[in-house]
């Protein structure tokens, strides 16, 4: 394929952004020690300082155009809405009720298997792996302490289940980023993604069953209310049925509020406060998306995206090669940034160009971005998920890796899906950006 080589120097802002992340993590031992917003602001300043042919006013306008891109603004609105739902549902008691209900019905000899399934459901409903881990890691510690099941195995089970939902949830920031950058629909991406990772989940459940065969323990389940689980079920069912994503999320927020007001969990002040807290919790990723959009637009104008596209695709000669390139691109970006959402936001525009050039279905590309970023995120010992479970359990993140069945199997299933062109479907043209549907 003949194409322009672009300008590699234009990639300097992106390299600085990644270097600040990576360098601070290596020096301090904490890959989250350097504020991500400061890193992207520094990269923004560098991007604005480049290309002396244009005036600063012109470059600022170009930056603002990229930051205010339609897809980015819609993505930000979904981030905020998802945060509001997650916040209000959690404060209403949906998480506790879900966990306690599951623990009350799962047989004692299947608690580790059940722990994976609980984590998968909660993360699918909440859209956040970190929130799922925060809720379930202490329970995993309790299960381990009551039997000879190893603590690293219990913690790896929590992380695996959490990454299942992080990858698939309609309100996960990784799903939102993957769908918006590839201009496809959430329900379509879900169908493709689900059939790719389903074998990984099934094999994980089988492996956990045999690894813990013969072990029995008991964990006291607290009180629960089936009614409080309804908002999660409503969001999942509404999203799968193809309702508008905003309608689904606002419906979940409203239903959570109604239940909370009836049972006394909410006062007007606490209800609206939980909505605000949830939205604020998404503030960093929302601002990051906006600023990255501006930086990427400057990089694109200066020839950086074209240069990166040339490097990634110069030896690609097939649709499968394009998909492997996308997988490698997002995986390597995730290794550097230790954040799967950021890696998709960075790699997404380039992946879209590769897909369009080689005829890769947008649904498949969105799935590849999400699958491989989540697989890497669930394996890196310096990722937030691994660090959180390790801190909760008081163990080393490295001790968890041998039991990280699901993230490893997810990556394997992703590679198999590319190799054998699975799932098989007729390629669609890119969807219009309006309306936004889940």
N, C-alpha and C positions, 0 to 999 in steps of 0.2 A: 504494500500500500504506500503510495506517495503522499506525503504530507509535510507541512512546514515544521521545522524543528523548534520554533518558538524561541523563548529567551529564558535560559535556566536561572539567570541572575534574578529574575522576577520572583522566583520562589523563596528568596531570602527571608521575607517576613514569616512565611510558614515554617521555615527551618528554625528561625529564632524562637517562635512560639513553642515548637517541640523541644528545642534545646533547653529552654528555661524549665520546662516540665522535667525533662530527663536529667538535666544537670543538677537541679535542686534536689531531686530524689536521690541521686547517687551520692551527693555530698552529705545530705542530712540523714539519709536512710528512710526518709518519709516522702513518698512521691506525691503527697498532697500538702506539702509544707509551703509551696509557692502558690499564692492565690491565682487561680486560673484567669480571672478577669484582669488582673495586673499583667499577666503574660500576654493576653490578646491585645490589651491597650498598647503595650510596648511594640508588639508586632504591627499594630495599626499605624503607629507613629512612623515606623520604619517604612511601611508601604506608602504612606503619604509623602515621605521624603524622597522617594525614588521617582524616576522619570522627570527629569528637569525640563523636558520639552513643554510640559503643561504647567499652568499656574496652580498655586495651592487651592485657589477657589474652585477651579475645574476639578481637581482631584478630590476635594471634599464633596463636591456634588456627585461625583462618580461613586465615591464611598457610600454616600447616603442612599443613592439609587440601589446599590447592591444590598445595603442593610435593610432597606424597605421593600425588597423583592416580595412579590405576592405570596410565593410559597413560604418564605421565611415568616412573614407576618401571620399567615394562617397557622403555621407550625407553632409560633409563639402563643397564639390564642388557644390552641389545643393544649399546649403545655400548661397554661394557667388554669384552664378548665379542668384538666385531669388532676392537677394539684388540689384544686378546690374540692373535687369529689373525694379524692383520697383522704384529705384532711377531715372533712365532715363525717365520712363513713367511719373512720378510725375513732374519732372522738365520740361518736354515737355508740360505739362498742361492737362494730361489725367484725373486727379482727378477733377480739377475744371470744366472741360467740362462735365464730367459725372454728377456731382452734379447739375450744372446749367441746363443741359438738363432735368434732372428728375424733378427739381423744376418747370420748365416751362410747363410741361405737366401734372403734378399731380393736380387734383382738390383741391380747397382750403379746403374742408371739409375732405380730406383724407391725409392731410400733415403728420400727425403722422404715419399713416400706410405707407405712401410713404417714410418717414424717415427711417423706419425699412427696407423697400425693398432696398432703396438706399445704406444703410450701408451694407446690405447683399451682394449686387452686388459688391460694391467697395472692400470689404474685401475679397470676392471670387477672384476678379481680382488681387488685390495687394498682398494678402497673409499675411496681417498684420492687426491685430485688433487695435494696437496702432496708426498706420498711419491713419486708417479709423476714429478712434475717434478724433484724432487731427484735421482732416478735417471737421467732421460733428458736433462735440459738440457745436461750436459757432452757427451753424445753428439751432440746437435744442434749444439753449438759445433764439434765435430770434423768433422761433415759439412759445415758451412759453410766451415770453413777449408780443406778439400780441394777446393773447387770455387768457382764464382762465384755459388752460391746465397747470397742475402743472409742475414745473421745474424738480422735481425728475422723473416724468413719462417720460418726453422728454429725460432725460439723460439715463434712463434705456433702452429706445428704441434704442438709439445709441449703447449702450453696447451690447444689445441683437443681433442687426444686425451685429455688428463687430465680435461677437463670432461665428455667423453662418459661416462666411467665414474663420475665424481662424480654425474652425473645419474641413471644407470641401475643402478649396482651395488646388490646386495641388502644389502651391509654398509656402504654409504656413509651417513654421518651425515645427509645431506640426505634420502635415501630413507627412512631410519628415522623422521626427524621428520615427513616428509610423510605417510607411511603411518599413523603412530600418531595424528597430529592429526586425520586424516580417517576413522579407524576402518575402514580397508580392509586388504586383504592385499597383501603385497609382490609376489607373482607376478602378481596382477591389475593392480596399478599398473604393473609392468614391461611387461606386454603392451601396455597402452594407451600408455605413455610411449615404448616402443620404436618402435611404428608411426608415432608423431608425429615423432620425431627421425631415423629411418632415412633419409629423403630428404636431410636436412641432412648426414649422414655421407657418403652416396654422392656428393652434389654436391661436398662438400669434397675427397673423394678424386680426383674428376675434375678439379677446379680445380687441385689440387696437381700432378697429372700434367702438365697442359698448361703450368702456370707454370714447371715445372722440366724441360720437355721438352728433350732434347739435352744435359743436364748429366750428367756421370758423375763418380763419386768412389768411393773405397774406404775403408772403416772396418774396422780390425782387430777381429774378433770374438774375445772371450776364450773360455775353456773353459766348457762347460755340461754339464748332466746333464738328460736328459728326465725322469728320475724326480723331480727337484726341482720340476718344473712341475706335477706331479700334484695337489698340494694345491689350487692355484688352480682347476684343471679340476674337481676334485671338488666344491668349494664352488659353482662356477657351475652345474654339472649338478644337484647336490643341491637348490639353491635353485629352479632352473627346474622341477624335478620336483614341487615343492610340499612338500618336507620341512619340518618344524619348524625355524625359523631357529636356535634354540639347538642343535638336533641337528646342523645343517649346520656351524655354527661350531665346536662342540666336536669334531666329526669332523675338521675341517680342522686344528685344533690338535693332535689326537692323531696324524693322519697325518704332519704336519710333524715332530713329535717322533720318530716311528718312523724316518722317513727320515734325520733328523739324527743319531740315535743310531747307526744302521747305518753311515753314512759318516763318522762321527767329528766332525760339525759341532757336536754337543752333548755336554755332560756334564750330569748331573742339575742341577748348579748353574746352568749357562748356559741350560739349557732353561727352567727355572722362572723364572730371572731375566728372560729375554726375554718371557715371558708377563706378568710383573709390569710390565716397562717399557712393553709395549704397552697395558696397562690404564691405567697412569699417564698415558700420552700422551693418553688420552681423559678424563682427570680433569677438565680445565677445562670441556669441553663438557657433561660429566655434571653437575657442580656448577651450571653456568650454567642448564641445563635445569630443575633442581630449584628454583633461586631465581626464575627467570622464572615457573615455575608458581605459586609463592606470590604474586608480584607481580600476575600476571594475575588470580588469584582475588580479590584485594582490589579491583583495578580493576573486575572484573565486578560484585562486590557493591555497589560505590559507583556503578554506572551508567555506567562508562566504555566498556565493550564495547558496550553498547546505543547510546551516543552515536556511537561510531565506526561502528557498523553503520548507523545512521541516515544519517550523512554519506556513507558509501560507496554506499549503495543507494537514496538518495532519488530519483535519476533513473534507476535501473535498472528496466526494465519487462519484461525478458525473460531467458530462460536464458542467452542469449549475452551479454547485458549483465552478468549476474552473473559470468560467466567472465572477461570483460574487466576487471571490477572486481577480481577476485582476482589476475589477472596484474599489474595496475597496482599493487595494494597490496603484493604481495611484491617487485616490482621496485623500487619506491620505498623500501621498507624496506631492501632490500639496498644501494641506493645510499648510504643513510645509515649503515649499520652495517659495510659492506664485508665482510660474512660471510654466505654463503648459508644456512648452517645456522641461525644466529641469526634471520635474516629469516623463515625458515619457522616456527620456534618461536613467533615473535611474531605472524606473520600467520595461522598455522594455525587457531587457535580461531575467529577472525573469519571466515575462509574457510569453515569448517565451518558456521557459522550462515548465511552467504550461500547456500551450496549447499543446505542443508536448506530454506531459505525459497523458493528458486526451482527446486528439483527438479533440481539438477546432480548427476550421478553422482559418488559419492565417489572412484572411480578416476580420473575426469577431473580433479577438483579437485586430488587429490594430484599428478597429473602436471603440471598447470599450475603449482602451487607450485614443484615441483622444476625444471621446464624454465626458467621465467623467472628464478628465483633464480640458477641456474647460468649462464644466458646473460649476465646482468648481471655476475656474478662473473668471468666470463672476459673481460670487456670493460673493467672499471674499472681505470685505470692505478694506482690506489692499493690495489688488492686484493692479497692475499698471493701469489696465483699469479703475477700480472704482475710484482710486485716481486721474486719469487724468480728468475724466468727473466732478468729485466733485470739483476739483480745478478750472476748466473752468467755472463752474456754480456758484461757491461760496457757495456750500452746503455741508452737511455732507454725506459721503459715505453710512452711515447707513440709511439715508432717501430714498435712491434709492432702497434698497432691496425689499420693498413691491411691487415694480413694475417690478421686474426682471423676467418677465414672461418666456422669452425664455430660459434662463439658467436652470430654475426650470423644465420647460417642457422637456427640452433636457434630463436631468437626469431621469425623469419619463419614457420617451420613451425608454431610454437605458435599464432601469430595466424591462420594459414590453417586450422589444425585447429578453432579456435573459430568462425571465420567459416562454415565449411562443415560444422560438426558432425561432425568426424572424430576418431577412428574411430567408426563407428556401432554401437551395441549397446543392448540392453535395460537400462534402469536397474535397479539393485539397491537393496534397502534396506540401511541401514548394517549392517555386520557386527558380530557380538558381539565383545567385546574378548577373549574366550577361546574356543579356545586361540589362541596366537600362532603364525601359520604364515607361512612365506616363500613 
